[in-house]
Amino acid sequence: MSSKPLVIQTEHLDADAAAWLAERCELVRCSSDAPEFAALLARAQALVVRTYTQVDAAMLARAPNLRVVGRAGVGLDNIDQPACAARRVEVCSTPDANGDAVAEYVFALLLDATRPRLFLEKSVPMAEWKKIRTELLARRQLREMTLGIWGMGKIGNRIARIARGFEMSVIYHDVAEIEPTLRHGAQPVSRDELCARADAITVHVDGRPSNHQLIDTGSFGRMKSDVIFINSSRGFVVSPAALAEFLLSHPGACAMLDVHEPEPFGPTYALLDIKNAHLAPHIAAATTMANRNMSWVVRDVWAALNREKTAAR
């Protein structure tokens, strides 16, 4: 048996980061639903997870040697932090690793929603050429629009900065006071005013329990009939039933959702088969750079293991 600490990698990591950790530890790739996971967990000193591994009290009870959990990502919604603290299990993550990727993705969605495009695969006669150009006429440009940012954290302030480059009017709502230097000209408003004024709303709130079903019938009832609604934060912050009702009664509105509750969603998901609901498979941070940045949580995992080893001497 190896004298190196056993680390279980339950989900994908950048190859270089995984190789770096494997040089220092006994690194085993094993999903949490694999038959061999239980035996490995009983010996493991560290876990490296991403989005779909739930580290809860029940799992921790089966991991008597666990010293650190590394989340290759930003939020810690899938990790029971109080339960980890009770067992003196350190938790580390990469809170600023994917902000650029998510902000870029939000504007890709905004442009998808506002600038219809078509690439021709063959020559067309002049009459059809003119017809296509007429059909693809954009109704509005970003600079004509007011962008509402619901949550002005690390990603929200990036989006405000980019929106300024598009000359958009930007308003935001946050439960915290945001320093003026981080607003990039965005103006603070109440949640009701944000819903009422914004032509497009992008959601970037954290995973605190009070944010569950945060955006419900009342919020959607205040939004414009042609609002562009984007959620790339957490699926559980939006009531799918309330959003479905809003979209069905407001065909000019558009919802673009990257996150869902649960994931993957099932055949009874309230937003399926609604023409103006566009459902993406949680890909806002799916870039090579963001994946690499998140994967280097392995450095913190190794540092935590070394601290534990030093303390034991």
C-alpha positions in Angstrom: 0.0 0.0 0.0 1.3 3.5 -0.9 2.7 5.6 2.0 1.4 8.7 0.2 -2.0 10.2 1.3 -4.9 8.8 -0.6 -6.9 11.5 -2.6 -10.1 10.6 -4.4 -10.9 12.7 -7.5 -14.6 12.3 -8.1 -15.1 14.5 -11.2 -13.1 15.9 -14.1 -9.9 17.9 -13.5 -7.5 19.5 -15.9 -4.9 16.9 -16.8 -1.9 19.0 -15.7 -3.4 19.7 -12.3 -4.3 16.0 -11.8 -0.8 15.0 -12.8 0.7 17.5 -10.4 -1.3 16.1 -7.5 -0.7 12.5 -8.6 3.1 13.1 -8.2 2.6 13.9 -4.5 -0.4 11.7 -3.5 -2.0 8.4 -4.3 -4.6 10.0 -6.6 -7.6 7.7 -7.5 -10.3 8.8 -10.0 -13.6 7.4 -8.8 -17.1 8.8 -9.0 -19.1 8.9 -5.8 -21.7 6.5 -7.2 -19.1 3.8 -8.1 -19.2 0.5 -6.2 -15.6 0.9 -5.1 -16.1 4.4 -3.7 -17.1 3.3 -0.2 -13.9 1.3 0.4 -11.7 4.1 -0.9 -13.6 6.7 1.1 -12.9 4.8 4.3 -9.1 5.3 3.7 -9.1 8.7 1.9 -7.5 11.7 3.4 -8.8 14.1 0.8 -11.5 14.5 -1.8 -11.4 16.7 -4.9 -14.9 17.3 -6.2 -16.7 19.6 -8.6 -20.5 20.1 -9.0 -22.2 16.8 -8.7 -20.6 15.2 -5.7 -22.6 15.8 -2.5 -20.3 16.0 0.5 -22.8 15.8 3.4 -22.8 14.5 7.0 -23.6 10.9 5.9 -20.6 10.8 3.5 -18.3 12.4 6.2 -19.4 9.7 8.7 -17.9 7.1 6.3 -14.6 9.0 5.9 -12.8 8.8 9.3 -9.5 9.8 7.9 -10.7 12.7 5.7 -8.8 15.9 6.3 -9.7 18.2 3.4 -12.3 18.6 0.6 -11.3 20.6 -2.4 -14.0 22.0 -4.6 -12.8 22.7 -8.1 -15.2 25.6 -8.6 -16.7 28.6 -7.0 -19.8 27.8 -4.9 -19.9 25.4 -2.0 -23.6 24.5 -2.3 -22.8 20.7 -2.6 -20.6 20.7 0.5 -22.0 20.7 4.1 -19.6 23.2 5.6 -20.8 23.0 9.2 -20.6 19.2 9.0 -17.0 19.5 7.7 -16.1 22.0 10.4 -17.5 19.7 13.1 -15.2 16.9 11.9 -12.3 19.4 11.4 -12.3 18.8 7.7 -10.9 21.7 5.8 -12.8 23.0 2.8 -11.1 24.9 0.0 -12.3 26.2 -3.4 -11.4 28.5 -6.3 -13.7 31.5 -5.8 -12.4 33.7 -8.6 -11.5 31.0 -11.2 -14.3 31.1 -13.6 -15.6 34.7 -13.4 -14.4 35.8 -16.8 -15.9 32.7 -18.5 -19.3 33.2 -16.9 -19.4 36.9 -17.7 -18.4 36.2 -21.3 -21.2 33.6 -21.5 -23.8 36.0 -20.2 -23.0 38.4 -23.1 -23.1 35.5 -25.6 -26.6 34.8 -24.4 -27.6 38.5 -24.5 -26.3 38.8 -28.1 -28.1 35.6 -29.0 -31.3 37.1 -27.7 -30.9 40.4 -29.4 -29.1 39.8 -32.7 -30.6 37.1 -34.8 -28.1 35.6 -37.2 -28.0 33.2 -40.2 -25.0 31.9 -42.1 -25.8 31.1 -45.8 -24.7 27.7 -47.1 -25.6 28.4 -50.7 -26.2 31.3 -53.1 -29.7 32.8 -53.0 -31.5 35.0 -55.5 -31.9 38.7 -54.7 -35.5 38.4 -53.5 -34.7 35.8 -50.9 -31.5 37.8 -49.9 -33.7 40.8 -49.2 -36.3 38.7 -47.4 -33.6 37.2 -45.1 -32.2 40.6 -44.3 -35.6 41.9 -43.4 -36.4 38.8 -41.2 -33.1 39.2 -39.3 -33.5 42.8 -38.5 -32.6 43.3 -34.8 -35.3 45.1 -32.8 -32.9 46.6 -30.4 -29.2 47.1 -29.6 -27.6 46.5 -26.3 -26.8 50.2 -25.9 -30.5 51.0 -26.0 -31.2 48.6 -23.1 -31.1 48.7 -19.3 -29.3 45.7 -17.8 -30.3 44.6 -14.4 -27.7 42.6 -12.4 -29.2 40.7 -9.5 -26.2 40.1 -7.3 -23.1 42.3 -7.6 -20.4 39.9 -6.5 -17.3 38.9 -8.4 -19.2 37.9 -11.5 -21.8 40.7 -11.3 -19.1 43.4 -11.2 -17.4 41.9 -14.2 -20.7 42.0 -16.1 -21.2 45.7 -15.1 -17.7 46.5 -16.5 -18.4 44.8 -19.8 -21.8 46.4 -20.1 -20.2 49.8 -19.8 -18.2 48.9 -22.9 -21.5 48.3 -24.7 -22.8 51.6 -23.4 -25.7 49.9 -21.6 -27.5 51.5 -18.7 -26.8 49.3 -15.7 -28.7 48.9 -12.5 -28.1 46.3 -9.8 -29.6 44.9 -6.6 -27.6 43.3 -3.8 -28.2 42.6 -0.2 -24.7 44.0 0.6 -23.3 47.5 0.2 -21.1 47.5 -2.9 -18.0 49.8 -3.0 -18.4 52.4 -5.8 -15.1 51.2 -7.4 -16.7 47.7 -8.0 -19.9 49.1 -9.5 -18.4 50.3 -12.8 -21.1 53.0 -13.0 -24.0 50.6 -12.2 -26.7 52.2 -10.0 -28.1 50.4 -6.9 -31.9 49.8 -6.8 -34.4 47.8 -4.9 -35.3 44.3 -6.2 -38.7 45.6 -7.3 -37.3 48.5 -9.2 -34.7 46.2 -10.9 -37.5 43.9 -12.1 -39.6 46.8 -13.3 -36.9 48.8 -15.1 -34.6 46.2 -16.6 -34.8 45.1 -20.3 -32.6 42.2 -19.4 -31.9 40.7 -16.0 -29.0 38.4 -15.2 -28.8 36.6 -11.9 -25.6 36.1 -9.9 -26.6 35.3 -6.3 -24.9 32.9 -3.9 -26.2 29.6 -2.4 -27.5 30.8 1.0 -30.7 29.2 2.1 -32.7 32.5 1.8 -32.0 32.5 -1.9 -34.0 29.3 -2.5 -37.0 30.2 -4.7 -35.9 33.8 -4.5 -37.4 34.8 -7.9 -41.0 33.8 -7.8 -44.4 34.8 -9.2 -44.1 38.2 -7.5 -40.8 39.0 -9.1 -41.8 37.9 -12.6 -45.1 39.8 -12.3 -43.1 43.0 -12.1 -40.9 42.3 -15.1 -41.4 43.8 -18.6 -43.4 41.7 -21.0 -40.4 41.4 -23.3 -37.7 41.0 -20.7 -34.6 38.8 -21.3 -34.1 36.8 -18.2 -30.8 35.0 -17.7 -29.8 32.7 -14.8 -26.3 31.3 -14.6 -26.0 31.2 -10.8 -28.0 28.4 -9.2 -31.1 26.6 -10.4 -32.8 26.7 -7.1 -33.0 30.5 -7.0 -35.8 30.5 -9.6 -39.3 29.0 -9.3 -39.7 27.0 -12.5 -43.4 27.0 -12.2 -43.6 30.8 -11.8 -41.2 31.3 -14.7 -43.2 28.9 -16.9 -46.4 30.7 -16.2 -44.8 34.1 -17.0 -43.3 32.9 -20.2 -46.5 31.3 -21.5 -48.4 34.5 -20.8 -45.7 36.8 -22.2 -44.5 35.3 -25.6 -42.3 38.3 -26.2 -40.2 37.5 -23.1 -37.2 35.1 -23.2 -35.6 33.0 -20.5 -32.1 31.6 -20.9 -31.2 29.2 -18.1 -27.8 27.6 -17.7 -28.6 26.1 -14.3 -31.5 24.0 -13.0 -32.9 22.2 -10.0 -32.3 19.3 -10.2 -29.5 18.7 -12.7 -30.1 17.0 -15.0 -33.7 17.9 -15.0 -36.3 15.2 -15.7 -39.2 14.9 -18.2 -41.6 16.7 -15.9 -39.5 19.9 -15.6 -41.9 22.8 -15.8 -39.9 24.7 -18.4 -39.6 21.9 -21.0 -41.4 22.5 -24.3 -41.9 26.2 -23.7 -40.8 28.0 -26.9 -39.3 31.0 -25.2 -37.4 29.1 -22.5 -33.9 28.1 -23.6 -32.3 25.5 -21.4 -28.5 25.0 -21.4 -26.6 22.1 -19.7 -24.7 24.2 -17.1 -21.9 25.3 -19.4 -21.2 28.9 -18.4 -17.8 28.0 -17.0 -17.1 25.4 -19.7 -13.8 26.9 -21.1 -10.4 25.3 -21.1 -9.0 28.3 -19.1 -11.7 28.2 -16.4 -11.4 24.5 -16.1 -7.7 24.8 -15.6 -8.1 27.6 -13.1 -10.6 25.7 -11.1 -8.6 22.5 -11.2 -5.6 24.1 -9.5 -7.5 23.8 -6.2 -5.2 20.8 -5.9 -2.5 23.1 -4.7 -4.7 24.0 -1.7 -5.6 20.4 -1.1 -1.9 19.5 -1.0 -1.1 22.4 1.3 -3.8 21.3 3.7 -2.5 17.7 3.8 0.9 19.0 4.5 -0.4 21.2 7.4 -2.1 18.2 8.8 1.1 16.1 8.5 3.2 18.9 10.1 0.8 19.3 13.0 0.9 15.5 13.7 4.6 15.5 14.2 
